[in-house]
Amino acid sequence: MDKEIRKAVNLWISKAESDWVTIEILLDNVRCPKDTVCFHCQQYVEKLLKGLLTLHSIEAPRTHDLRRLIELSESLCPSLSALKDSADILTEHSVQSRYPDDWREIDLSEMNQMVQIAKEFGSVLIPLLKENLD
């Protein structure tokens, strides 16, 4: 594998792991901002998908649309197809949710669902990315 691609994929993984650490820290806080957890769940998955594309020398588009990223990645990891609907749910928590005019109250159940979806994606993508870097 090309050294530059390896470096780029490792950077995507590192940034995704940073989002995951942020999620864990927030979940441990009694004043946990649920919308922020959901945002970082979306970011975590987005970065893992972009890492997968990069691994295969496909330029990752500048988008937060997880379904679009899955469609670009499906041939590389067919099991992602089953996660498209979950991707749509997570995409709702992307960057646009960071603005006050799009803000809405997120309840505990929804936040927990986003964390579970992010974990599902991680369980598929992290091993795939890491095994291809070894």
C-alpha positions as CSV (number, residue, x, y, z in Angstrom):
1,M,0.0,0.0,0.0
2,D,1.2,3.5,-0.8
3,K,2.7,5.3,2.2
4,E,0.6,8.4,1.6
5,I,-2.6,6.4,1.5
6,R,-1.6,4.6,4.7
7,K,-1.0,7.9,6.4
8,A,-4.3,9.4,5.2
9,V,-6.3,6.4,6.4
10,N,-4.6,6.5,9.8
11,L,-5.5,10.2,10.0
12,W,-9.1,9.4,9.3
13,I,-9.1,6.6,11.9
14,S,-7.4,9.0,14.4
15,K,-10.0,11.7,13.9
16,A,-12.8,9.1,14.2
17,E,-11.3,7.8,17.4
18,S,-11.2,11.4,18.7
19,D,-14.9,11.7,18.1
20,W,-15.5,8.4,19.9
21,V,-13.5,9.6,22.9
22,T,-15.6,12.8,22.9
23,I,-18.7,10.7,23.0
24,E,-17.5,8.6,25.9
25,I,-16.5,11.7,27.9
26,L,-19.9,13.3,27.3
27,L,-21.8,10.2,28.2
28,D,-20.0,10.1,31.6
29,N,-21.1,13.7,32.4
30,V,-24.2,14.2,34.4
31,R,-24.9,17.3,32.2
32,C,-24.4,15.4,28.9
33,P,-25.4,17.5,25.9
34,K,-27.4,14.9,23.9
35,D,-27.4,16.8,20.7
36,T,-23.6,17.0,20.8
37,V,-23.3,13.3,21.4
38,C,-25.5,12.7,18.3
39,F,-23.3,15.1,16.3
40,H,-20.1,13.2,17.2
41,C,-21.8,9.9,16.4
42,Q,-22.4,11.1,12.9
43,Q,-18.9,12.5,12.6
44,Y,-17.4,9.3,13.8
45,V,-19.2,7.3,11.1
46,E,-18.5,9.8,8.5
47,K,-14.8,9.7,9.1
48,L,-14.7,5.9,9.1
49,L,-16.5,5.8,5.8
50,K,-14.1,8.4,4.3
51,G,-11.2,6.3,5.7
52,L,-12.5,3.3,3.8
53,L,-12.8,5.3,0.6
54,T,-9.3,6.6,1.0
55,L,-8.0,3.1,1.7
56,H,-9.2,2.2,-1.8
57,S,-7.8,5.4,-3.4
58,I,-11.2,6.9,-3.9
59,E,-11.3,10.6,-3.1
60,A,-13.8,11.1,-0.3
61,P,-16.3,13.8,-1.2
62,R,-16.9,16.8,1.1
63,T,-20.3,15.7,2.3
64,H,-21.9,14.8,5.5
65,D,-24.5,12.6,3.8
66,L,-23.7,9.1,5.1
67,R,-26.0,7.4,2.6
68,R,-23.9,8.9,-0.2
69,L,-20.7,7.7,1.4
70,I,-22.2,4.2,1.8
71,E,-23.2,4.1,-1.9
72,L,-19.6,5.0,-2.8
73,S,-18.3,2.3,-0.4
74,E,-20.8,-0.6,-0.9
75,S,-18.7,-2.5,-3.4
76,L,-15.8,-2.3,-1.0
77,C,-17.9,-3.5,2.0
78,P,-21.2,-5.0,0.9
79,S,-22.4,-5.3,4.5
80,L,-22.8,-1.5,4.6
81,S,-25.9,-1.8,2.4
82,A,-27.9,-3.0,5.4
83,L,-27.0,0.2,7.3
84,K,-28.3,2.7,4.8
85,D,-31.5,3.5,6.8
86,S,-29.4,3.9,10.0
87,A,-27.1,6.2,8.0
88,D,-30.1,8.4,7.1
89,I,-31.0,8.7,10.8
90,L,-27.5,9.6,11.8
91,T,-27.1,12.1,8.9
92,E,-29.9,14.2,10.5
93,H,-27.4,14.9,13.3
94,S,-24.7,16.2,11.0
95,V,-23.5,19.8,10.8
96,Q,-26.8,21.4,10.1
97,S,-28.0,20.3,13.5
98,R,-25.3,22.6,15.0
99,Y,-27.2,25.7,14.1
100,P,-29.8,27.2,16.5
101,D,-32.6,27.5,13.9
102,D,-32.4,23.7,13.2
103,W,-32.0,22.8,16.8
104,R,-34.5,20.6,18.6
105,E,-34.5,18.8,21.9
106,I,-33.0,15.3,21.7
107,D,-34.2,12.8,24.3
108,L,-32.2,10.1,26.0
109,S,-33.7,7.4,23.9
110,E,-32.7,9.0,20.6
111,M,-29.2,9.7,21.8
112,N,-28.8,6.1,22.9
113,Q,-30.0,5.0,19.5
114,M,-27.4,7.2,17.7
115,V,-24.7,5.7,19.9
116,Q,-25.8,2.2,19.1
117,I,-25.8,3.0,15.3
118,A,-22.3,4.5,15.6
119,K,-21.2,1.3,17.4
120,E,-22.7,-0.8,14.6
121,F,-20.7,1.1,12.0
122,G,-17.6,0.9,14.0
123,S,-17.9,-2.8,14.5
124,V,-17.9,-3.2,10.7
125,L,-15.5,-0.5,9.6
126,I,-12.7,-0.4,12.3
127,P,-11.6,-4.1,11.8
128,L,-11.8,-3.7,8.0
129,L,-9.7,-0.6,8.1
130,K,-7.1,-1.9,10.5
131,E,-6.7,-5.3,8.9
132,N,-5.9,-3.6,5.6
133,L,-3.3,-1.4,7.2
134,D,-1.3,-4.2,8.8
